[in-house]
Amino acid sequence: MAFTYIANKSYDSASSASIVVDKPIGTDEWDIMVAMIWTNVSWYTTAQPTWWVLLWKQFITAFYIETRYKVAGVSEWSDYTRTPVTTSKVSWTIATYRGWFNTSDPIDVISNTVYQVDNTTVRAAWMTVTDANSPLIICGWVYDNKVGRSFTKPTAPTSDWTEDLEIDSNLVSNFTRSFDSMVWSSSWATWDMDMTLNASYAYKWAFAVSLNPDAVPANTTNFFNMF
């Protein structure tokens, strides 16, 4: 089964004390959901949802960033709730992907290096991918009160990236975001993975993750060895 983007759901608010995000439409059992959260207050003191696995969290230049994932269960929740420390601007997006990853051990490696330079580059620093044919996901965010921000997908490690979603919520939360994905036929170092903004800005961030590819079932291998 190919690695496929399914759908996304988002929550954006200019002033929120309660956040509810619906499960992306079409999400099925064994799909992986990647959640990206930004807010302009710290959430370090809040209880973390036990049904989502934390990949990374950081408080950077007055913004809190959090990345989580969840492999969907047979009776998956219809929505997910978070409560900030105080009322704040907030943006939360969940993107669902399906196929070609190890559902019991999905995460290989992540890239979470902070890169806040006033230019058009939204960078996830290089990461060392273990196996060939691993699915890669990158997401980029920019905080800006101007409409019309947009992203161009990376060209490293190859130009095979597909833009799965792009959302401009500058009139609400001021967070514009984009998710891209690909299956990399090689492995090892990816080089820096750079999305490109259509204007220079400093308050931005990118995160990338490599998923462990799905193992070939033993009985399938033995079948082909018969010929």
C-alpha positions in Angstrom: 0.0 0.0 0.0 1.4 3.4 -0.9 1.9 6.1 1.6 -1.1 8.4 1.2 -2.3 11.7 2.7 -5.9 11.4 3.7 -7.3 14.6 5.2 -6.8 17.3 7.8 -8.7 19.2 10.4 -7.7 22.5 12.1 -8.7 24.8 14.9 -7.7 28.5 14.9 -8.6 31.2 17.3 -7.5 34.7 18.1 -8.5 34.2 21.7 -9.3 30.8 23.1 -9.4 29.1 26.4 -10.7 25.7 25.1 -9.6 23.9 21.9 -11.5 21.1 20.2 -10.3 19.6 17.0 -12.3 17.0 15.1 -10.8 13.8 13.8 -9.9 14.3 10.0 -12.6 12.9 7.8 -11.8 9.5 6.4 -9.4 8.5 9.2 -9.4 4.7 9.7 -7.8 2.2 12.1 -4.0 2.1 11.7 -3.8 5.5 10.0 -1.2 7.9 11.6 -2.3 11.4 12.7 0.3 14.1 13.1 -0.7 17.0 15.3 1.1 20.4 15.1 0.2 23.0 17.8 1.3 26.6 18.1 0.2 29.2 20.7 1.6 32.4 22.1 1.7 31.2 25.7 3.5 28.3 27.3 1.7 25.0 27.8 4.4 23.3 29.8 2.3 23.4 33.0 -0.8 21.8 31.4 -1.6 18.1 31.6 -0.6 16.3 28.4 -3.1 14.0 26.6 -2.0 10.5 27.3 -3.5 9.2 24.0 -1.1 11.2 21.9 2.6 10.6 21.8 4.8 13.6 22.2 7.5 14.0 19.6 8.8 17.5 20.6 7.8 20.6 22.5 9.6 24.0 22.8 9.0 27.5 23.9 10.7 29.8 21.3 10.5 33.6 21.1 7.2 33.9 22.9 5.6 30.9 21.1 5.0 27.4 22.3 5.4 24.6 19.7 4.2 21.1 20.2 4.3 18.0 17.8 2.4 14.8 18.6 1.3 11.7 16.7 -1.3 9.0 17.2 -2.0 5.7 15.4 -5.8 5.6 15.0 -7.6 2.9 17.0 -10.5 0.7 16.0 -12.9 3.0 18.0 -11.1 6.3 17.4 -12.2 9.5 19.2 -14.3 11.9 17.1 -12.5 14.9 18.5 -9.6 16.0 20.7 -9.5 18.7 23.4 -6.7 20.8 24.9 -6.9 23.6 27.5 -4.2 26.4 27.4 -2.8 27.9 30.6 -4.5 31.2 29.7 -6.6 32.5 26.9 -4.4 32.9 23.9 -4.0 32.8 20.2 -3.8 29.2 19.1 -3.5 27.0 16.0 -3.8 23.3 16.0 -3.8 21.1 12.8 -4.1 17.3 12.5 -3.1 15.6 9.3 -3.9 11.9 8.6 -1.6 9.6 6.5 -2.1 6.0 5.6 0.0 3.0 4.5 3.7 2.1 4.0 4.7 2.7 7.7 5.2 0.4 10.6 2.1 0.8 12.7 3.6 -0.8 15.8 6.8 1.3 15.7 6.2 4.3 13.4 8.8 6.8 14.3 12.4 6.5 13.0 13.9 10.0 13.5 12.8 13.6 13.8 14.3 17.0 12.8 13.5 19.8 15.3 16.3 22.3 15.0 15.2 25.9 15.6 15.9 28.1 12.6 14.5 31.7 13.0 16.4 33.9 10.6 14.7 36.8 8.8 14.7 35.4 5.3 12.4 33.2 3.1 13.8 29.8 4.3 11.7 27.6 6.6 14.2 24.9 7.5 14.0 21.5 9.0 17.7 20.6 9.5 19.0 17.4 8.0 18.2 14.1 9.7 19.7 10.6 9.3 17.1 8.2 7.9 17.7 4.6 8.8 16.0 2.7 6.0 15.4 3.2 2.3 11.7 3.8 1.2 10.9 5.6 4.4 7.9 8.0 4.4 9.0 11.6 5.2 6.7 14.3 6.5 7.6 18.0 6.9 5.4 20.8 8.2 6.2 24.5 8.2 4.6 27.4 10.1 4.9 31.2 10.1 3.4 33.6 12.5 2.5 36.9 10.7 -0.4 39.3 10.8 -0.4 39.7 7.0 -2.6 37.7 4.6 -1.2 35.9 1.6 1.7 34.0 3.0 2.5 30.8 1.0 5.0 28.0 0.9 7.0 26.2 -1.8 7.9 22.6 -1.0 11.5 21.5 -0.4 13.9 20.1 -3.1 15.9 18.0 -0.7 16.6 15.1 -0.3 14.8 15.1 -3.7 12.1 17.1 -5.4 9.6 14.3 -4.9 7.7 16.1 -2.1 4.0 16.6 -2.5 2.2 19.5 -0.8 -0.6 17.9 1.1 -2.2 21.0 2.7 -1.6 24.7 3.1 -3.7 26.9 5.4 -3.7 30.7 5.8 -5.3 31.7 9.1 -3.8 35.1 9.4 -7.1 36.7 10.0 -7.8 34.4 12.9 -4.7 32.9 14.7 -2.0 34.6 12.5 -0.4 31.1 11.9 0.0 30.0 8.3 1.1 26.3 7.8 1.9 23.7 5.2 2.4 19.9 5.3 4.4 18.0 2.6 5.2 14.3 2.3 7.2 11.9 0.2 8.7 8.4 0.3 12.5 8.6 0.0 13.9 5.7 -2.1 17.3 6.2 -0.5 18.4 6.7 3.2 21.1 8.3 5.4 21.4 12.1 5.6 18.5 14.1 4.0 20.4 17.4 3.7 18.6 20.5 5.1 14.9 20.4 4.1 13.9 23.9 3.2 10.4 25.2 2.5 10.4 28.6 0.9 8.1 31.5 1.9 6.9 34.1 -0.5 8.2 36.8 1.7 11.0 37.2 4.3 10.1 36.6 8.0 11.8 35.5 11.2 9.0 34.0 13.3 8.8 30.7 11.6 9.6 27.0 12.2 9.7 23.6 10.5 9.5 20.1 11.8 10.3 16.8 9.8 9.8 13.2 10.7 10.9 10.0 9.1 8.6 7.0 9.6 9.8 3.4 9.8 8.7 1.7 6.5 6.3 -1.2 6.8 8.1 -4.5 7.0 7.4 -7.1 4.3 5.4 -10.0 5.8 7.5 -13.2 6.1 4.9 -15.2 4.2 5.1 -12.8 1.3 8.9 -13.1 1.1 8.7 -16.9 1.3 6.1 -16.9 -1.5 8.4 -15.1 -3.9 11.4 -17.2 -2.9 9.5 -20.2 -4.4 10.0 -18.9 -7.9 
